[in-house]
C-alpha cells in the first residue's frame, strides 16, 4: 500500500535543528556540518534566545549543552518541552554523568545524551535517528 504523499513533507523542506551552546566554536562546527548534511540550522548562545527562536520557528530537534552562561540546560529543556512536547531534545555536553543518573533523571527530559568528545559519526547518527 502506498503512503499518501500529503502525509510526508515535500523533499525541499529541510528539518530544522536548533543548537544551543555558549561556545561559538561548537555552534559553528556543528552548524556547518549539519547544514552540509541538508539540515536547516539555527544556532544560538543562550537559553533566552533558544526559547525565543523555538516560539517562532519550531525546530524538529533541539541540541543543547548542559552548562549555559545564562541558564541551566536542563531547566531550559524543561521549558522547551512544555512549549514543544513532541520535539526531541539531545543533550550534547562535556559533563559526565553516572549511568544511573542518566536513566533516572535525564531520560525523563531529553531524548538522548551524547558526550561532546564522542566521534562526530555518533553525533550525526543520533541526529539522523531523532529527525528520521
C-alpha positions in Angstrom: 0.0 0.0 0.0 1.4 3.4 -0.9 1.5 6.2 1.7 -0.5 9.3 0.9 2.0 11.9 -0.4 0.2 14.6 1.7 1.3 12.8 4.8 5.0 13.5 4.3 6.8 16.8 3.8 7.9 17.8 0.4 11.6 16.9 -0.3 12.5 20.5 -0.4 11.5 21.0 3.2 14.6 20.7 5.4 14.4 19.6 9.0 15.1 22.5 11.4 17.7 21.9 14.1 18.2 24.4 17.0 21.6 24.3 18.5 22.1 25.9 21.9 25.7 26.3 23.2 27.6 29.2 24.6 30.8 28.0 22.9 30.9 29.7 19.5 33.3 27.0 18.1 30.8 24.2 18.9 27.9 26.2 17.3 30.0 26.9 14.2 31.4 23.4 13.6 28.2 21.5 14.4 26.1 24.0 12.4 28.3 23.8 9.4 28.3 20.0 9.4 24.6 19.7 9.8 24.0 22.3 7.1 26.2 20.3 4.8 24.1 17.2 5.7 21.0 19.1 4.4 19.5 20.4 7.7 18.3 24.0 8.3 20.2 25.1 11.4 19.7 27.9 13.9 22.5 28.2 16.4 22.2 30.4 19.5 24.4 31.0 22.6 21.7 31.3 25.3 18.6 29.7 26.7 16.7 33.0 26.3 17.5 33.1 22.6 16.6 29.4 22.2 13.2 29.9 23.7 12.6 33.0 21.5 13.6 31.0 18.4 11.5 27.9 19.4 8.5 30.1 19.9 8.5 31.5 16.4 10.2 28.8 14.3 9.5 25.3 15.7 12.6 23.0 15.5 12.5 19.3 14.6 15.3 18.8 17.1 17.0 20.8 19.8 20.7 20.1 20.6 21.8 21.8 23.8 24.7 21.9 26.1 24.0 21.4 29.8 26.0 24.3 31.1 24.9 27.6 29.6 26.1 31.1 30.7 22.5 32.3 31.3 20.7 29.2 32.4 20.9 25.6 33.5 20.5 23.5 30.3 18.1 21.0 31.9 15.8 23.9 33.2 15.7 25.3 29.7 14.9 21.8 28.3 12.0 21.6 30.7 10.7 24.9 29.5 11.1 23.9 25.8 9.4 20.5 26.4 6.4 22.4 27.9 6.3 24.5 24.7 7.3 21.7 22.3 6.3 18.4 23.8 6.8 16.4 20.6 10.3 17.9 19.8 13.2 15.6 20.7 16.0 17.1 22.8 19.6 16.0 22.5 21.9 16.9 25.4 25.4 17.3 23.9 27.7 18.1 26.8 31.2 17.6 28.3 29.7 16.9 31.7 30.0 13.2 32.6 27.0 11.5 34.3 26.7 8.4 36.3 24.7 5.9 34.2 22.0 5.7 36.9 21.5 9.5 36.8 21.1 9.3 33.1 18.5 6.6 33.4 16.5 8.1 36.2 16.7 11.9 35.5 17.9 12.8 32.1 15.8 10.3 30.1 12.7 12.0 31.5 13.7 15.3 29.9 16.0 14.5 27.0 15.8 12.0 24.1 19.5 11.2 24.3 22.7 12.3 25.9 25.9 12.4 23.9 29.4 13.4 25.2 31.0 16.3 23.3 34.0 14.1 22.9 32.1 11.4 21.1 33.0 10.8 17.5 31.2 13.1 15.0 29.7 10.0 13.4 28.0 9.1 16.7 26.5 12.6 17.0 25.3 12.5 13.4 23.8 9.1 13.8 21.8 10.4 16.8 20.7 13.4 14.8 19.5 11.2 12.0 17.7 8.8 14.4 15.9 11.7 16.2 14.9 13.5 13.0 14.1 10.5 10.9 
